[in-house]
Amino acid sequence: MYQHKPISIKLPYCQTPIQQAEFLFYYLITQGCNETVYFRSSQGIRYQLNLQYKQRSIIQLPDQQKFYQTPQYQTLGNSKKLNNINQDEQREQQQREQYQREQQQREQQQREQQQREQYQREQQQREQYQREQQQKEQQQKEQQQKEQQQKEQQEQEQSEQQKQRELQKQKELQQQRELQKQRELQQQREYEQKQKQREYEQKQREQQREQQEQQRELQQQSEQQKQRKIQQQKDQQNNDYQKNSNLNTIPQQSQQTQQQPQSKQHDEQEPENKILSNENQENYENQINDQDQIDKNQRQKLIYDLIKELNKNSSDLRQVQEFYKKYIQGLNDRQELIKQYNVKKLAKKQELYKICNGFLQVRGDGNCFYTAFGYQFIRHLLITYNNNEFNQFINKIQAINLRFRIQVPGFQIDDLELEKQILIEFIYQLQQLRMIEDVQERQQQLLIQFSEYQVGQDGTGFLYTLSTLFFRNLSDYLVEQDQEIKTFIGDDQKNLLIWETECNSNEIVINQLAIYLQLNVILIFFDNEDFIVRQYQEENKNKIILLIKPGHYNIGIENAA
């Protein structure tokens, strides 16, 4: 490349300075010069040669006029020569301008060509980019469609698999239910057959007893006839004797007349003796009442301590909200019933309403079966039973010497004297409720006292615990009375006497309780959106309804209005 320094070049003959400049200009371009060159012609005119690409031009520098006015230039020629020079300069100027215009046109054309080429390249790039972008979008769409199709196919396969699993589960559940029903029906048939056999044997024994009683009555009648005959013979002999001894009649009559005043005197003394005996009876009864009051206070203090200790080792160990501490938590109507047990089909709702139209919520613990069963039976005992039936029940449970045992980790009841006091207090609580004359008030007090979870030394809050102890021990007693049932239940029997523990053989226990207490027990077993109804001893008139959802019992209400 040319450096910025003065150089001398021998040029061929050129008439004008511009020709010299143009010759040098093109010569330098052919030599690859790409710089700015300053040129002074042989006449002393200076030019600026711009050789850069896209900026090539020949520019005459402005100090040439001064050069022409110098004395040295004036001595070179005359005015004609000056005119020629001016004409040459004008031509050169025109040529330069023409050249510049052409150069500008060429440059403009080059720029336009370059712009067109650039635009075309950019347009092609844009089109190429758009095509590539469209291809990418198309590929993405196709990929998304494929993924969507795969996803839908997978979801469809999963849904089909889920449906198949659900169908399989339903089939398995149905099979299990059918097997369970078959087992229950088989057990029920076996139990009914055995029950019929026992009833038949019982009837046979009763017939034998009746025959024996009839035989005894016949023997007694025959003996009485013999005695009457003997007595008649004696009377006949006495009559014969009296006829033969008339002399003794008068003294006997006189003796009778003497005895009559004595009998009258004795009759007059009887009212005085009765008055004295009544006063003594009142004093004796007052003494008994005072003693009973002392015994009651001591008994209730003893049972209060017992219940507190039992709760301390069981329910007090759990944190429960205040509302849920109540053993029975309020009445719910038929809308709450179908919501609680998720019954959705109209036919099932109508079937359920024929049996049950509401429920009482029972506290969720291991005693919920005895709460639901016990409350309903005690309600019959206090409301439905007449006085004679109530007294018969009290005498019945006293006659069997029922135990009141229970155990819980850290505490147990296994003492005959203590259990006797518990039985007395249980009967006392029932009698106190029975003494309420107004039936509605009696029913309301039963619900209040049975639901109460806070105990007091005056007997408040005793009824739930005493009732649960009673029905657990009664269940154990009934199992013990039937060796076959005892063998069938096996080790599960011990759960009957463990506080807040459920027995897995409840249905057998329910049937035994229904027989012993003469109840018609309706058990409604809810499973998913369906339910099964089982009925025990339906010939009995006093009905109770138990609602069971796996793990919990509630109280069914036939009419919840």
WORARA-V341942 format. One line per field, one symbol per residue. ss: DSSP state (~ for helix, > for strand, _ for the rest). phi: phi as a letter, one per 30 degrees, with the letter a starting at -180 (. if undefined). A space follows every 10 residues. Layout:
ss: ???
phi: ???
This chain:
ss: __________ ______~~~~ ~~~~~~~~~~ _____>>>>> _____>>>>> ______>>>> ___~~~~~__ ~~~~____~~ ~~~~~~~~~~ ~~~~~~~~~~ ~~~~~~~~~~ ~~~~~~~~~~ ~~~~~~~~~~ ~~~~~~~~~~ ~~~~~~~~~~ ~~~~~~~~~~ ~~~~~~~~~~ ~~~~~~~~~~ ~~~~~~~~~~ ~~~~~~~~~~ ~~~~~~~~~~ ~~~~~~~~~~ ~~~~~~~~~~ ~~~~~~~~~~ ~~~~_~~~~~ ~~~~~~~~~~ ~~~~~~~~~~ ~~~~~~~~~~ ~~~~~~~~~~ ~~~~~~~~~~ ~~~~~~~~~~ ~~__~~~___ __~~~__>>> >>_~~~~~~~ _____~~~~~ ~~~____>>> >>_____~~~ ~~~~~~~~~~ ~~~~__~~~~ ~~~~~~~~~_ _____>>>__ >>>__~~~~~ ~~~~~~~~~~ ~~~~____~~ ~~~~~~~~~~ ~_________ __~~~~~~~~ ~~~~~~~~~~ ~_~~~~~~~~ ~~~~~~~>__ _____~~~~~ ~~~~~~~__> >>>>>>>__> >>>>>>____ __>>>>>>>_ _>>>>>>___ _
phi: .dcdadbcbd cddbdcdddd ddededdddd didbbcbcbc dddjdcbccc cddibdacbd dddddddddd ddddddacdd dddddddddd dddddddddd dddddddddd dddddddddd dddddddddd dddddddddd dddddddddd dddddddddd dddddddddd dddddddddd ddddddddde dddddddddd dddddddddd dddddddddd dddddddddd dddddddddd ddddbddddd eddddddddd eddddddddd eddddddddd dddddddddd dddddddddd dddedddddd decbdddcdb dedddddbcj dbdddddddd chccdddddd ddddcbblac dcddbdcddd dddddddddd dccddddddd dddedddddd hddbdabaej aacabddddd dddddddddd dddddddddd dddddddddd ddcccbddjd iddedddddd dddddddddd dbdddedddi ddddddccdh bdcdcdddde ddddddchcc ccccccbhcc abcbbbhddd ddcbbccbbe jacbcdcdbc d
